Amino acid sequence: MRRELLLTIMCFLSLVAMAQKKEAQQVAIQTSAICEMCKEKIEYELTFAKGIKFVELDLDSKIVTVEFNQKKTSAHDIRKRITQIGYHADSLRRDPEGYEKLPFCCKDGGHDH
């Protein structure tokens, strides 16, 4: 009896894990991030957005990789959120109001490029 219960629980947990993997999706988005503060801001803002499971911005490539639950958000919504923060996201242009709120070092003129 115990063994059957244990097997039933293990099967159930396996099914739950498989269902969650189907809902998870990953997207790589080109940003206009330029410094460590940009990295911190984008990762922080996206980490607490609905449906986001993982965020990592590579400053060398300026690509943010996001793993998300596609039932709760979409790649387009994530791109839109990045623009609202003040950064470009692939072909979407940054929101001017979000850009104005960024620290000086996060703006194009804040670095020698």
C-alpha positions, 0 to 999 in steps of 0.5 A: 500500500505504501509503495503504491502511494509513493509511486502515485505521488512520484507520477503526479509530481512528474506530470506537474514538472512536465506541464510546467516545462511546456509553459516555460519559454525563453527569449533573447532580447537585444537591449541598449544597456551600457553599464552595470547599473543598466544590468541591475535595473533591467534584471531587477525590474523584470525579475518581479514582473508577472510570469518571469522565472529567470533574467540575465543580461550579458553586458558584452552582447547587450542581450537579456535572456528571459525565461517566462511562463507563456500563460502569464506573459509574452515575449512582446510584453517583456520587450514592452516592459524593457522599453518602459524602463528606458531601454531599446528592446530589439526593434522596439524603441525606448520610452522617452519618459522611462529614459529620462528617469534613468541615471546619467551613466545609463544614458548614451551620453553618460559614456564615451562610445 
